[in-house]
Amino acid sequence: MESKLQIISGKYRGRKLVLPPSARPTQNRARIALFNMLESGIIENTDKLVVWDAFAGSGAFGVECISRYDATAIFTDVAPESIEVVRKNVAAISTDNRAKIVQTDAIGVISQFAKDTNIVFVDAPYDAAELGRAFVNKLGRAAKTGTMLIWEQEANNSVEPNADTWEVLRDKIYGRARFLILLRK
């Protein structure tokens, strides 16, 4: 089955993205809404963004940021098939020098990547909500003040962030997905 997932905007707008076989990608419509929220005053400085697509899957979030902004992206995922798909999606837009792709457990490399990252996108598998919670809790201890976190969760099984660590900038539901846009206090 051909993927309908594509880059929404920017230099590579309209390019199709490959999907891993077991992917549950954030749909185009939800990504459009997410980026509209981000660009309505949440992201103020798009120069030299470092974006981390923590549970990358297809890498759609990081690739979209590369297409739209002067961004570099870090992609992590434990699944070899996801890492292979991310490599294909990055190669298709010729941005190898703006992407770092690592097959690893995202929670295990928080201390390595959190200190240099401006925006972190976490979309743990919906059937493993505890992974997302564990990632966000550990990231809260390692991220610098001002780091933005976009946490996608299943709307029917969502978890609240630690209010002592994260300020909620937006909280929106799009179909099955809940997006929390958080700022590290």
C-alpha positions as CSV (number, residue, x, y, z in Angstrom):
1,M,0.0,0.0,0.0
2,E,1.4,3.4,-1.0
3,S,2.0,5.9,1.7
4,K,-0.1,9.1,1.7
5,L,2.2,10.7,4.2
6,Q,4.1,13.6,2.7
7,I,6.2,16.7,3.6
8,I,3.6,19.5,4.2
9,S,5.6,22.7,3.7
10,G,9.0,24.2,3.0
11,K,11.7,23.4,0.6
12,Y,10.7,19.8,0.1
13,R,6.9,20.3,0.2
14,G,4.8,17.5,-1.4
15,R,7.5,14.8,-1.3
16,K,6.2,11.4,-0.3
17,L,7.5,9.8,2.8
18,V,8.1,6.0,3.2
19,L,6.6,4.3,6.2
20,P,7.8,1.4,8.3
21,P,5.5,-1.7,8.1
22,S,4.1,-1.4,11.6
23,A,3.9,2.5,11.7
24,R,1.1,4.5,13.2
25,P,2.2,7.9,11.7
26,T,0.9,11.2,12.7
27,Q,-1.5,12.0,9.9
28,N,-0.9,14.9,7.5
29,R,-3.9,16.8,8.9
30,A,-2.7,16.5,12.5
31,R,0.8,17.5,11.5
32,I,-0.5,20.6,9.6
33,A,-2.4,21.6,12.8
34,L,0.6,21.0,15.0
35,F,2.9,23.1,12.8
36,N,0.3,25.8,12.6
37,M,0.2,26.0,16.4
38,L,4.0,26.1,16.5
39,E,4.2,28.9,14.0
40,S,1.6,31.0,15.7
41,G,4.1,32.4,18.1
42,I,5.3,29.3,19.9
43,I,8.5,29.0,17.9
44,E,9.9,32.5,17.8
45,N,13.4,31.8,16.5
46,T,13.8,29.2,13.8
47,D,17.5,29.9,13.2
48,K,19.7,27.0,14.0
49,L,17.1,24.7,15.5
50,V,18.2,21.3,16.8
51,V,15.2,19.0,16.7
52,W,15.1,15.5,18.2
53,D,12.6,13.1,16.8
54,A,12.9,10.7,19.7
55,F,10.7,7.7,18.7
56,A,11.2,8.5,15.0
57,G,9.2,5.8,13.2
58,S,9.2,7.3,9.7
59,G,11.0,10.5,10.8
60,A,8.2,12.7,9.5
61,F,8.5,15.3,12.2
62,G,12.2,15.8,11.9
63,V,12.1,15.7,8.1
64,E,9.3,18.4,8.2
65,C,11.5,20.6,10.4
66,I,14.4,20.2,8.0
67,S,12.2,21.2,5.1
68,R,10.7,24.3,6.9
69,Y,13.6,25.7,9.0
70,D,17.3,26.0,9.2
71,A,17.2,22.9,11.4
72,T,19.3,19.9,12.1
73,A,17.5,16.8,13.3
74,I,18.4,13.8,15.5
75,F,16.4,10.7,14.8
76,T,16.3,7.8,17.3
77,D,14.4,4.6,17.2
78,V,15.0,1.1,18.5
79,A,13.4,-0.7,15.5
80,P,15.9,-1.5,12.7
81,E,13.1,-1.2,10.1
82,S,12.2,2.3,11.3
83,I,15.8,3.4,11.2
84,E,16.1,2.1,7.6
85,V,12.9,4.1,6.7
86,V,14.3,7.3,8.3
87,R,17.5,6.8,6.3
88,K,15.4,6.5,3.1
89,N,13.3,9.6,3.9
90,V,16.4,11.7,4.8
91,A,18.3,10.5,1.7
92,A,15.3,11.4,-0.5
93,I,15.7,15.1,0.4
94,S,19.5,15.0,0.3
95,T,20.0,16.3,3.9
96,D,22.5,13.8,5.3
97,N,24.6,16.6,6.6
98,R,21.6,18.0,8.6
99,A,20.5,14.6,10.1
100,K,21.9,12.3,12.7
101,I,20.2,8.9,12.7
102,V,20.9,6.5,15.6
103,Q,19.3,3.1,16.3
104,T,19.0,3.3,20.0
105,D,16.6,3.5,22.9
106,A,15.7,7.2,23.2
107,I,15.5,7.1,27.0
108,G,19.0,5.8,27.2
109,V,20.5,8.7,25.2
110,I,18.6,11.6,26.9
111,S,21.8,12.8,28.6
112,Q,23.6,12.8,25.3
113,F,21.1,14.7,23.2
114,A,19.0,16.8,25.6
115,K,21.5,19.5,26.4
116,D,21.9,20.6,22.7
117,T,18.3,20.2,21.6
118,N,15.7,23.1,21.2
119,I,12.7,21.0,20.3
120,V,12.0,17.4,21.2
121,F,9.2,15.4,19.6
122,V,8.1,12.3,21.5
123,D,5.5,9.9,20.0
124,A,6.0,6.7,21.8
125,P,3.9,3.7,20.6
126,Y,0.3,4.2,21.9
127,D,0.3,0.7,23.4
128,A,3.4,1.7,25.5
129,A,2.3,4.9,27.1
130,E,4.6,4.3,30.0
131,L,7.6,4.7,27.6
132,G,6.4,8.3,26.8
133,R,5.9,9.1,30.4
134,A,9.4,7.7,31.4
135,F,11.0,9.6,28.5
136,V,9.3,12.9,29.5
137,N,10.2,12.5,33.2
138,K,13.9,11.8,32.5
139,L,14.0,14.6,29.8
140,G,12.7,17.0,32.4
141,R,15.7,16.4,34.6
142,A,18.2,16.8,31.7
143,A,16.8,19.4,29.3
144,K,17.8,23.0,29.5
145,T,15.3,25.8,30.4
146,G,13.4,26.8,27.3
147,T,13.5,23.4,25.6
148,M,10.2,22.8,23.8
149,L,8.6,19.3,24.0
150,I,5.9,18.1,21.7
151,W,4.4,15.1,23.3
152,E,1.9,13.1,21.2
153,Q,-0.2,10.7,23.1
154,E,-3.3,8.6,22.5
155,A,-6.2,10.9,23.5
156,N,-8.0,8.1,25.4
157,N,-5.0,7.0,27.4
158,S,-3.2,10.3,28.0
159,V,-0.9,11.3,30.9
160,E,-0.3,14.8,32.4
161,P,3.2,16.2,32.5
162,N,4.9,17.2,35.7
163,A,3.7,20.7,36.4
164,D,6.9,21.6,38.4
165,T,9.0,20.9,35.3
166,W,6.9,21.7,32.3
167,E,4.7,24.6,31.4
168,V,1.8,23.7,29.1
169,L,1.7,26.0,26.1
170,R,-1.0,24.1,24.1
171,D,-3.1,21.0,24.7
172,K,-5.1,19.9,21.6
173,I,-6.8,16.7,20.5
174,Y,-7.0,15.8,16.8
175,G,-8.9,12.5,16.4
176,R,-7.1,9.8,18.2
177,A,-4.0,12.0,19.0
178,R,-3.5,14.4,21.8
179,F,-0.7,17.0,21.4
180,L,0.9,18.6,24.4
181,I,3.3,21.4,23.6
182,L,5.4,22.0,26.7
183,L,8.2,24.3,27.7
184,R,10.9,23.3,30.1
185,K,10.7,25.8,33.1
